[in-house]
Amino acid sequence: MALKILVAGGFGVGKTTMVGAVSEIRPLRTEETLTAAGAGVDDLGGVERKTTTTVAMDFGRITIREGLSLYLFGTPGQDRFWFLWDELANGALGAVVLADTRRLSDCFPAVDFFERRGIPFVVAVNCFHGERRHTPAAVSAALDLEPDTPVLLCDARQRASGKQVLIDLIEHASRRHAARVLARASGSGA
């Protein structure tokens, strides 16, 4: 059995880094070099030193136990590639919305995408070295998240940190699933 998890968020937030940090296999990456053609399209504000971008997806895997694996799909961050998100989200257990507080508004499209589709998600704030830290409560308020949506602090470069984010996501998705089952049962009189 395989469980599908998406790692989404804005351009240059660390999605490829996170998938690579936690994957037990060498991740499949669809990275391409940024070119002059994208200069007027891609906003490099805050990530001026970025030289590549994901153009389709990243893929990694974590084996939980024999017969149970997590498949990780990192989504592309630029809006010109968002048409891929619908297909990638099909059958997903949940998602990690990776956020960079220097460009917090870049994760609004991912938050909106998962809220509209009812896909459980957590927001993981990628704490870059030297960047101003914000509390999870402040990030939740800034993003106008539902009260039960977890906001976590992480370092996408660190395997242990990424794994903890995935554990928190799975626990959140399990709680949401259980709540839906209970709501259906109480609505049907059972």
C-alpha positions in Angstrom: 0.0 0.0 0.0 1.2 3.5 -0.9 0.1 6.7 0.6 0.5 9.9 -1.5 1.6 13.2 0.1 2.2 16.4 -1.7 4.8 19.0 -0.7 3.6 22.3 -2.1 4.2 26.0 -1.7 5.6 29.0 -3.5 8.6 29.3 -5.8 11.9 28.7 -4.1 10.5 27.8 -0.7 12.4 24.5 -0.3 10.0 21.8 -1.6 12.8 20.0 -3.6 15.1 20.3 -0.6 12.5 18.7 1.7 11.7 15.8 -0.6 15.4 15.1 -1.0 16.1 15.3 2.7 13.5 12.8 3.7 13.4 10.4 0.8 15.1 7.0 1.3 15.7 6.8 -2.5 17.5 9.2 -4.7 14.7 11.5 -5.6 13.4 12.0 -9.1 13.7 15.7 -9.9 12.6 17.7 -12.9 14.8 20.7 -12.2 15.7 23.0 -15.1 18.0 26.0 -15.2 16.3 29.3 -14.9 16.8 31.2 -18.1 16.4 34.8 -19.3 13.0 33.8 -20.8 11.6 33.5 -17.3 13.0 36.8 -16.1 9.7 38.6 -16.6 7.7 35.7 -15.4 9.4 34.3 -12.3 9.6 36.6 -9.3 13.1 36.0 -7.7 12.4 38.4 -4.9 13.9 36.8 -1.8 15.5 34.0 -3.7 17.9 35.9 -6.0 20.5 33.2 -5.9 18.2 30.5 -7.1 19.4 29.0 -10.4 17.0 26.1 -11.0 13.3 25.4 -10.8 11.0 22.4 -10.7 9.1 22.1 -13.9 6.9 19.1 -13.3 7.4 17.4 -9.9 9.9 15.9 -7.4 9.3 12.4 -6.3 10.6 10.6 -3.2 9.7 7.6 -1.1 9.8 6.6 2.5 9.1 3.0 3.6 7.1 2.9 6.8 7.1 -0.9 7.0 7.0 -3.7 4.5 3.9 -3.2 2.4 3.4 0.5 3.5 5.2 3.4 1.9 4.8 7.1 1.6 5.2 8.6 -1.9 6.2 12.2 -1.8 5.4 14.5 -4.7 6.9 18.0 -4.7 4.8 20.4 -6.8 6.2 23.1 -9.0 6.0 26.5 -7.4 5.4 28.9 -10.3 1.8 29.6 -11.3 2.5 28.7 -14.9 2.9 25.1 -13.8 -0.1 24.9 -11.5 -2.1 23.0 -14.1 -0.1 20.0 -12.9 -1.4 20.2 -9.3 -4.8 18.8 -10.1 -3.3 15.5 -11.4 -0.7 15.4 -8.6 -3.4 15.9 -6.0 -5.5 13.1 -7.2 -5.7 10.4 -4.4 -3.5 12.4 -2.0 -3.8 11.6 1.7 -2.7 15.1 2.5 -0.2 17.9 1.8 2.5 19.9 3.4 2.3 23.6 2.4 5.9 24.8 2.8 6.1 28.5 3.7 8.8 31.1 3.7 8.0 34.0 6.0 10.0 36.4 3.8 7.3 35.7 1.1 4.4 34.3 3.1 1.8 35.4 0.5 3.4 32.9 -2.0 1.7 30.1 -0.1 -1.8 31.5 -0.4 -2.5 29.6 -3.7 -1.5 26.3 -2.1 -3.6 26.9 1.0 -6.6 27.8 -1.2 -6.0 24.8 -3.5 -6.1 22.3 -0.6 -9.0 24.0 1.2 -11.2 24.0 -1.9 -10.6 20.3 -2.5 -10.9 19.3 1.2 -7.4 17.8 1.3 -6.0 17.9 4.8 -2.8 19.9 5.0 -0.3 21.4 7.4 1.7 24.6 7.0 5.4 24.1 7.6 7.3 27.3 8.0 10.8 26.6 6.6 13.1 28.5 9.1 16.0 29.8 7.0 19.1 30.7 8.9 19.1 34.3 10.0 15.5 35.0 8.9 13.0 36.5 11.3 11.0 33.9 13.2 7.3 34.1 13.5 5.2 32.1 15.9 2.9 29.4 14.5 -0.1 31.5 15.8 1.1 34.6 13.9 1.5 32.6 10.7 -1.9 31.0 11.2 -3.5 34.4 11.6 -1.6 35.9 8.6 -2.8 33.1 6.4 -6.4 33.1 7.9 -6.2 29.3 8.4 -8.9 27.2 9.9 -8.3 26.8 13.7 -7.5 23.1 13.4 -4.9 23.5 10.6 -1.5 22.8 12.2 1.3 25.3 11.6 4.8 23.9 12.3 8.3 25.2 12.3 10.8 23.2 10.3 14.1 23.1 8.5 13.5 21.5 5.1 17.3 20.6 4.9 17.1 18.4 8.0 15.7 14.8 7.6 14.4 14.6 11.2 12.6 17.9 10.8 11.0 16.9 7.6 10.0 13.5 9.0 8.3 15.2 12.0 6.3 17.4 9.6 5.1 14.3 7.7 4.2 12.6 11.0 2.2 15.6 12.1 0.5 15.7 8.7 -0.5 12.0 8.9 -1.9 12.5 12.4 -3.8 15.6 11.2 -5.2 13.8 8.2 -6.2 10.8 10.4 -8.1 13.2 12.8 -9.9 14.9 9.9 -10.9 11.5 8.4 -12.2 10.3 11.8 -14.2 13.5 12.2 -15.8 13.0 8.8 -16.7 9.4 9.5 -18.3 10.5 12.8 -20.2 13.3 11.1 -21.5 10.9 8.5 -22.5 8.4 11.1 -24.3 10.9 13.3 -26.0 12.4 10.2 -27.3 9.1 9.1 -28.7 8.2 12.6 -26.3 5.3 13.0 
